[in-house]
């Protein structure tokens, strides 16, 4: 009888590249690589993978990997034991907080982190170091959508599901080159167009590949999306296309919103003037939206990455709310997320203006999280957001920074300022899986080896609120450790052992789920309390699930 090496079994995991959240089948080859294919039963992709996902096996080599902790000495970075590196980080953090206060320290996180890692980082900083100076590179791509959702719905809730893309009769792409950036979803929508006759409208200053299949392309002037959708709202009102009963029962402030829309763009002619489009094209778009009940409006970075991003998001949401094209099959506004776990980061409070579990810095919510975490010194006000955080470092206001899984010396605006600021830090810690990048090379003091995709285990949440397991199928490289473990070990050394006594990612997930349900009673959309009692075995086998899961 032949014994199969259990390490070579096929493992169901999730792609780490974008917010579509595709399921992946990974089969280790026994030589440090793996065969990669799409998971045919994962509801996000049904077996499809894009070119990046298909090439995941090519990312698994050890070349350039960081294999052990390093601390800067007079001769440069030198290898040290984990205990020494962790002692050093905790000692320096404790010293800086004691001397300069809790707001002299900050964490900068990443939408590449797993939810469990994100949760522990947020808990350590906001709950026990007492500062809300925790922000994330997701700030650069999704903060406008978060703010728009909270303004419109009272919570950061994406109301749609991928099934809506199959059932819509009109798909409106706003600032989204989905053909390139979300190709698996785009192919799904293209199948709807070819099989059911769904129409595409593409709204973008540039004619992208997504526009090649458009029934109508609106090449509007940059920054005028809010004017276009304000004009649409006015048109829907003046043509009797509003759902007055829905507005009365489920919304507030409609009259003021409509008046504001009229001031931005009244008629089709005024909208055309404001957006630089032809009146004919504007009228055609208005007619398509008005006469097609099943509309999904998809928006992405072209909307979010803008000084007017939140207003653009709300202008889109308002048109769906005013016509009740939301919360029903084939209808709704849909934010296409960029990073694989930007949504999970938002769920645990990874942004400086959030607390945890979709709660914010109101006195009742601060008190609720304080009691749940048993954290008497919890942060009581919002922290510094990404750009302001690095400006504060440049001013000498922030003395210690811990960067996890991201490269701000490249990705943030004004990279020269960022690189100069990093050199001023008294304590500069980076958790990474590579030995060198622009941020590390800016003068890191402590370099901690984190596990990479294929080695780490936890959960991610995709653009449709679907939580999936990302599972390990390879042994960790060198001395690499999970981010949640690294953060917990520092928390213990800071004197908070009871709060960070986790033995596994499952322990962290159960606490995260329990917090989402704590004193909720239906008051918060984000509730995964049904998952708070999963056993280790159930967590390991957990199938993809959308929230809420009460």
HUURJO-V972572 format. One record per residue. N is the residue number from 1. RES is the residue in one letter. PHI is phi in whole degrees, -180 to 180 (NA if undefined). NEAR is the number of other C-alpha atoms within 10 Angstrom. D_CENTER is the distance of its C-alpha to the mean C-alpha in Angstrom with 1 decimal. Layout:
# HUURJO-V972572
N&RES&PHI&NEAR&D_CENTER, N&RES&PHI&NEAR&D_CENTER
This chain:
# HUURJO-V972572
1&X&NA&3&47.5, 2&X&-87&4&44.6, 3&X&-95&5&41.8, 4&X&-86&8&38.3, 5&X&-63&8&36.3, 6&X&-62&7&33.4, 7&X&-70&14&31.2, 8&X&-102&15&31.5, 9&X&-73&13&30.4, 10&X&-73&17&27.6, 11&X&-118&20&24.3, 12&X&-84&22&21.6, 13&X&-143&26&18.2, 14&X&-127&29&14.9, 15&X&-67&24&14.2, 16&X&-96&26&12.0, 17&X&-96&17&11.7, 18&X&-147&22&9.3, 19&X&-77&24&7.4, 20&X&-62&28&11.0, 21&X&77&30&11.2, 22&X&-66&29&14.9, 23&X&-80&29&17.3, 24&X&-129&29&19.5, 25&X&-104&20&23.0, 26&X&-117&27&23.8, 27&X&-119&20&27.5, 28&X&-58&20&28.5, 29&X&-99&14&31.6, 30&X&82&11&33.1, 31&X&-124&7&33.1, 32&X&93&13&29.6, 33&X&-118&18&28.1, 34&X&-158&22&26.9, 35&X&-86&15&27.4, 36&X&-119&20&24.2, 37&X&-148&20&24.2, 38&X&-76&23&22.1, 39&X&-85&22&22.2, 40&X&-68&15&24.4, 41&X&-104&13&23.6, 42&X&-76&21&19.8, 43&X&-67&16&19.2, 44&X&-75&24&16.2, 45&X&-132&22&18.5, 46&X&50&16&22.0, 47&X&97&17&22.9, 48&X&-76&21&21.8, 49&X&-139&21&20.2, 50&X&-85&17&19.8, 51&X&-63&9&21.7, 52&X&-69&13&18.9, 53&X&-63&21&18.4, 54&X&-64&16&22.1, 55&X&-96&13&22.7, 56&X&-58&21&20.6, 57&X&-60&19&23.9, 58&X&-78&12&24.7, 59&X&-97&13&22.1, 60&X&-93&17&23.7, 61&X&-72&12&26.6, 62&X&-91&13&27.4, 63&X&-60&9&28.2, 64&X&74&11&26.6, 65&X&-70&20&25.1, 66&X&-86&23&25.3, 67&X&-109&22&27.5, 68&X&-158&21&28.5, 69&X&-67&24&27.9, 70&X&-138&23&29.5, 71&X&-128&20&30.7, 72&X&-74&15&32.2, 73&X&-117&11&35.9, 74&X&-65&6&38.6, 75&X&-99&6&38.7, 76&X&113&11&35.0, 77&X&-73&16&32.4, 78&X&-129&14&34.1, 79&X&-66&15&33.3, 80&X&-138&15&33.4, 81&X&-73&13&33.0, 82&X&-55&19&29.8, 83&X&-61&11&31.8, 84&X&-68&13&32.9, 85&X&-64&19&29.5, 86&X&-68&21&28.0, 87&X&-59&16&31.1, 88&X&-65&17&30.8, 89&X&-61&22&27.2, 90&X&-63&18&28.1, 91&X&-62&14&31.4, 92&X&-69&14&30.1, 93&X&-61&23&27.4, 94&X&-61&18&30.1, 95&X&-64&12&32.5, 96&X&-68&19&30.3, 97&X&-65&18&29.2, 98&X&-63&11&32.8, 99&X&-83&10&34.1, 100&X&-116&13&31.5, 101&X&96&15&29.5, 102&X&-65&22&26.1, 103&X&-80&21&24.5, 104&X&-88&21&25.8, 105&X&-123&28&23.0, 106&X&-154&27&19.3, 107&X&-118&25&16.3, 108&X&-123&26&13.8, 109&X&-109&29&10.9, 110&X&-147&24&8.4, 111&X&-68&29&5.2, 112&X&-86&24&8.4, 113&X&-72&28&9.5, 114&X&-76&28&10.4, 115&X&-59&29&9.9, 116&X&-63&29&13.6, 117&X&-65&26&13.4, 118&X&-58&27&10.8, 119&X&-62&25&13.1, 120&X&-67&26&16.2, 121&X&-61&27&15.2, 122&X&-66&30&14.4, 123&X&-64&28&17.6, 124&X&-63&25&19.7, 125&X&-73&23&19.0, 126&X&-77&31&18.9, 127&X&-83&26&21.2, 128&X&-122&23&23.8, 129&X&-79&26&23.8, 130&X&87&22&23.6, 131&X&-122&28&21.4, 132&X&-99&32&18.1, 133&X&-77&30&17.7, 134&X&-124&31&14.3, 135&X&-139&27&11.6, 136&X&-147&28&9.0, 137&X&-64&26&8.8, 138&X&-64&23&5.6, 139&X&-53&24&8.6, 140&X&-74&18&10.3, 141&X&-123&22&8.4, 142&X&-120&26&6.8, 143&X&-62&20&9.1, 144&X&-65&24&11.8, 145&X&-67&30&10.4, 146&X&-57&22&9.7, 147&X&-65&19&13.2, 148&X&-65&25&14.7, 149&X&-62&21&13.8, 150&X&-66&15&15.1, 151&X&-67&15&18.1, 152&X&-84&18&18.9, 153&X&-108&16&18.2, 154&X&84&12&18.3, 155&X&-156&17&14.9, 156&X&-84&22&11.3, 157&X&-120&24&12.2, 158&X&-81&19&11.8, 159&X&-81&17&15.5, 160&X&-105&22&16.1, 161&X&-135&21&16.3, 162&X&-62&20&16.9, 163&X&-59&16&20.6, 164&X&-62&21&20.8, 165&X&-69&29&20.5, 166&X&-80&21&23.6, 167&X&-106&19&25.5, 168&X&-71&25&24.9, 169&X&-100&21&28.0, 170&X&-139&26&26.3, 171&X&-116&28&22.9, 172&X&-108&23&22.1, 173&X&-99&23&19.7, 174&X&-120&25&18.9, 175&X&58&22&17.7, 176&X&-135&24&16.4, 177&X&-96&24&18.2, 178&X&-62&23&17.1, 179&X&-59&19&20.2, 180&X&-96&13&18.8, 181&X&-88&19&15.0, 182&X&-136&18&14.7, 183&X&-63&19&18.2, 184&X&-66&24&18.2, 185&X&-67&23&17.3, 186&X&-63&17&19.6, 187&X&-63&16&22.4, 188&X&-65&17&21.9, 189&X&-71&25&22.4, 190&X&-63&21&25.2, 191&X&-63&15&26.9, 192&X&-63&20&26.8, 193&X&-62&19&28.4, 194&X&-76&10&31.0, 195&X&-91&10&31.8, 196&X&-113&13&31.6, 197&X&85&13&32.0, 198&X&-60&21&28.8, 199&X&-100&22&28.8, 200&X&-111&22&26.2, 201&X&-118&22&25.8, 202&X&-116&27&24.0, 203&X&-115&26&23.4, 204&X&-168&25&22.8, 205&X&-61&18&25.1, 206&X&-106&16&25.2, 207&X&-90&14&26.6, 208&X&-88&18&24.1, 209&X&-62&12&24.7, 210&X&-60&22&23.0, 211&X&-71&23&25.9, 212&X&-65&13&28.4, 213&X&-105&16&28.2, 214&X&-74&17&28.1, 215&X&-78&12&30.8, 216&X&-147&19&30.2, 217&X&-111&23&28.6, 218&X&-115&22&28.1, 219&X&-88&18&28.0, 220&X&-74&20&27.6, 221&X&-66&14&27.8, 222&X&-54&15&24.6, 223&X&85&18&23.3, 224&X&-108&20&25.3, 225&X&-60&27&22.8, 226&X&-63&24&23.3, 227&X&-65&25&27.0, 228&X&-63&29&26.9, 229&X&-77&24&25.1, 230&X&-67&30&27.3, 231&X&-61&30&30.3, 232&X&-63&30&29.1, 233&X&-61&29&29.0, 234&X&-62&26&32.5, 235&X&-61&22&33.7, 236&X&-63&20&32.5, 237&X&-68&17&34.3, 238&X&-75&12&37.5, 239&X&-102&11&37.8, 240&X&73&10&37.5, 241&X&-99&15&34.3, 242&X&-78&21&32.6, 243&X&-102&16&32.3, 244&X&-64&14&34.2, 245&X&-66&12&34.3, 246&X&-64&14&30.5, 247&X&-58&16&30.1, 248&X&-68&12&32.7, 249&X&-85&8&31.4, 250&X&-125&11&27.6, 251&X&-133&14&27.0, 252&X&-142&11&28.4, 253&X&77&9&29.1, 254&X&-65&14&29.7, 255&X&-60&9&33.0, 256&X&-66&10&31.5, 257&X&-64&16&28.5, 258&X&-66&19&31.1, 259&X&-62&13&33.3, 260&X&-66&14&30.5, 261&X&-63&21&29.8, 262&X&-64&20&33.5, 263&X&-73&13&33.6, 264&X&-86&19&30.9, 265&X&-162&25&32.3, 266&X&-86&24&35.0, 267&X&-81&18&36.7, 268&X&-61&24&35.6, 269&X&-66&16&37.8, 270&X&-67&18&36.2, 271&X&-64&26&32.7, 272&X&-61&22&34.0, 273&X&-65&14&35.4, 274&X&-71&20&32.2, 275&X&-103&22&30.0, 276&X&79&16&32.6, 277&X&-92&18&32.7, 278&X&-77&17&36.0, 279&X&-62&17&37.0, 280&X&-62&12&37.6, 281&X&-68&16&34.1, 282&X&-62&25&32.7, 283&X&-63&17&35.2, 284&X&-65&14&34.3, 285&X&-65&19&30.6, 286&X&-58&20&31.6, 287&X&-66&15&34.0, 288&X&-59&16&31.6, 289&X&-64&22&29.0, 290&X&-63&19&31.9, 291&X&-95&11&33.7, 292&X&-117&14&30.8, 293&X&-61&16&29.6, 294&X&-89&21&26.9, 295&X&-119&28&24.4, 296&X&-117&26&20.7, 297&X&-105&23&19.2, 298&X&-103&21&16.2, 299&X&-134&25&14.6, 300&X&-145&23&12.2, 301&X&-65&21&12.5, 302&X&-63&20&16.2, 303&X&-90&29&15.6, 304&X&-69&25&12.6, 305&X&-85&18&14.0, 306&X&-157&16&17.2, 307&X&-64&11&19.3, 308&X&-107&15&19.7, 309&X&-57&24&16.2, 310&X&-64&22&16.1, 311&X&-65&21&19.7, 312&X&-63&28&18.9, 313&X&-58&29&16.3, 314&X&-67&23&18.9, 315&X&-62&24&21.7, 316&X&-69&25&20.1, 317&X&-59&22&19.4, 318&X&-61&23&22.9, 319&X&-67&25&24.6, 320&X&-75&23&23.1, 321&X&-65&22&24.0, 322&X&-69&24&27.4, 323&X&-113&20&28.3, 324&X&58&20&26.8, 325&X&-90&23&24.8, 326&X&-162&21&22.0, 327&X&74&15&21.7, 328&X&-130&13&24.3, 329&X&-55&18&24.3, 330&X&78&23&23.7, 331&X&-136&28&22.6, 332&X&138&29&19.7, 333&X&-80&25&17.1, 334&X&-140&27&14.1, 335&X&-85&26&10.8, 336&X&-88&24&10.0, 337&X&-77&25&6.5, 338&X&-83&22&7.2, 339&X&-89&23&5.7, 340&X&-63&26&6.7, 341&X&-133&30&4.6, 342&X&-58&30&1.0, 343&X&-67&29&3.6, 344&X&-61&27&5.9, 345&X&-62&30&5.5, 346&X&-68&27&6.1, 347&X&-67&27&8.7, 348&X&-95&27&10.5, 349&X&92&25&10.7, 350&X&-72&36&9.0, 351&X&-99&29&9.9, 352&X&-66&26&13.7, 353&X&-102&19&14.5, 354&X&-119&24&13.3, 355&X&-103&31&15.3, 356&X&-169&26&14.1, 357&X&51&27&13.7, 358&X&62&21&13.0, 359&X&-102&22&16.1, 360&X&-125&19&17.0, 361&X&-91&18&19.9, 362&X&-97&14&22.7, 363&X&-54&10&25.8, 364&X&-64&11&25.6, 365&X&-76&17&22.0, 366&X&-59&20&22.7, 367&X&-64&17&25.8, 368&X&-63&16&24.1, 369&X&-69&23&21.6, 370&X&-57&19&24.5, 371&X&-69&12&26.7, 372&X&-65&14&24.3, 373&X&-80&16&23.4, 374&X&55&15&27.1, 375&X&-123&20&25.9, 376&X&-64&12&28.6, 377&X&-103&13&27.3, 378&X&-59&24&23.8, 379&X&-61&23&22.3, 380&X&-118&20&23.6, 381&X&-149&20&22.0, 382&X&-62&19&18.9, 383&X&-99&22&18.4, 384&X&-83&21&18.2, 385&X&-81&21&15.2, 386&X&-46&25&14.4, 387&X&-65&17&17.4, 388&X&-64&11&19.7, 389&X&-62&24&19.0, 390&X&-75&25&20.4, 391&X&-66&17&23.2, 392&X&-68&16&24.1, 393&X&-64&24&24.4, 394&X&-62&20&26.6, 395&X&-81&12&28.7, 396&X&87&15&29.2, 397&X&-75&16&27.6, 398&X&-99&26&25.0, 399&X&-103&23&26.9, 400&X&-131&24&24.5, 401&X&-138&25&21.1, 402&X&-118&20&19.1, 403&X&-103&23&16.6, 404&X&-127&25&14.7, 405&X&69&21&13.5, 406&X&-150&21&13.2, 407&X&-130&19&16.1, 408&X&-62&24&16.2, 409&X&-66&22&19.9, 410&X&-110&15&18.9, 411&X&-87&14&15.6, 412&X&-80&16&16.3, 413&X&-61&13&18.9, 414&X&54&11&22.4, 415&X&-60&14&22.1, 416&X&-64&11&25.7, 417&X&-62&15&25.2, 418&X&-63&23&22.3, 419&X&-64&20&24.6, 420&X&-67&16&27.5, 421&X&-65&20&25.7, 422&X&-60&25&24.6, 423&X&-72&17&28.3, 424&X&-90&17&29.2, 425&X&-69&21&27.4, 426&X&-80&16&29.6, 427&X&-136&21&27.0, 428&X&-128&22&24.4, 429&X&-110&22&22.6, 430&X&-130&23&20.3, 431&X&-100&26&18.9, 432&X&-149&25&18.8, 433&X&-113&24&20.2, 434&X&-121&20&22.2, 435&X&-73&17&25.3, 436&X&-146&14&24.8, 437&X&-153&14&22.4, 438&X&-61&14&22.8, 439&X&-72&19&21.2, 440&X&-57&23&23.3, 441&X&-74&13&26.3, 442&X&-81&17&26.0, 443&X&116&19&27.9, 444&X&-57&23&25.9, 445&X&-95&20&28.0, 446&X&-133&24&26.5, 447&X&-119&28&24.7, 448&X&-114&27&23.4, 449&X&-79&26&22.9, 450&X&-99&30&19.7, 451&X&-68&26&19.6, 452&X&-104&25&18.2, 453&X&-57&24&17.0, 454&X&97&26&20.0, 455&X&-110&19&21.0, 456&X&-94&23&18.3, 457&X&-137&23&17.8, 458&X&172&24&15.2, 459&X&-130&25&12.6, 460&X&-137&29&9.2, 461&X&-121&28&8.0, 462&X&-93&25&8.0, 463&X&-65&26&8.2, 464&X&-103&24&11.4, 465&X&71&25&10.5, 466&X&-98&22&12.3, 467&X&-88&23&12.2, 468&X&-126&25&13.9, 469&X&-84&22&15.7, 470&X&-102&25&15.4, 471&X&-111&20&19.0, 472&X&-78&19&21.2, 473&X&-134&22&24.0, 474&X&-135&23&25.4, 475&X&-70&13&26.9, 476&X&-61&18&25.1, 477&X&-77&21&26.4, 478&X&53&14&28.9, 479&X&-104&15&28.0, 480&X&-60&25&24.1, 481&X&-130&22&22.6, 482&X&-65&23&19.3, 483&X&-61&27&17.2, 484&X&-61&25&17.7, 485&X&-69&20&21.4, 486&X&-59&20&21.7, 487&X&-64&23&20.2, 488&X&-64&24&22.4, 489&X&-65&21&25.4, 490&X&-68&23&25.0, 491&X&-57&25&24.6, 492&X&-62&17&27.9, 493&X&-69&17&29.6, 494&X&-84&18&28.8, 495&X&103&13&30.7, 496&X&-116&17&28.0, 497&X&-59&14&28.9, 498&X&-65&10&29.0, 499&X&-76&18&25.4, 500&X&-125&20&24.1, 501&X&-90&15&26.5, 502&X&-93&17&24.1, 503&X&-107&11&25.6, 504&X&-163&15&22.8, 505&X&-62&23&19.2, 506&X&-62&22&20.6, 507&X&-58&18&22.0, 508&X&-65&22&18.7, 509&X&-61&23&17.1, 510&X&-61&22&20.2, 511&X&-67&19&20.0, 512&X&-58&25&16.4, 513&X&-66&23&17.6, 514&X&-65&20&20.8, 515&X&-64&22&19.2, 516&X&-62&27&17.3, 517&X&-96&24&20.9, 518&X&-65&15&22.8, 519&X&50&14&25.0, 520&X&-89&13&22.8, 521&X&54&10&25.6, 522&X&82&11&23.4, 523&X&-81&9&22.5, 524&X&-125&18&18.7, 525&X&-60&21&16.9, 526&X&-76&23&14.6, 527&X&-148&25&17.3, 528&X&-120&22&17.4, 529&X&-59&21&20.8, 530&X&-63&16&22.4, 531&X&-99&21&20.6, 532&X&-74&22&21.8, 533&X&-111&15&25.1, 534&X&-59&17&24.2, 535&X&-75&13&26.6, 536&X&-57&14&25.7, 537&X&-67&9&27.0, 538&X&-69&12&25.1, 539&X&-63&20&21.8, 540&X&-61&16&22.7, 541&X&-95&13&23.7, 542&X&-55&15&20.9, 543&X&-83&15&20.3, 544&X&-56&19&17.1, 545&X&-141&16&16.9, 546&X&-90&15&15.3, 547&X&-96&17&15.0, 548&X&-73&18&17.1, 549&X&-135&15&19.3, 550&X&-92&16&22.0
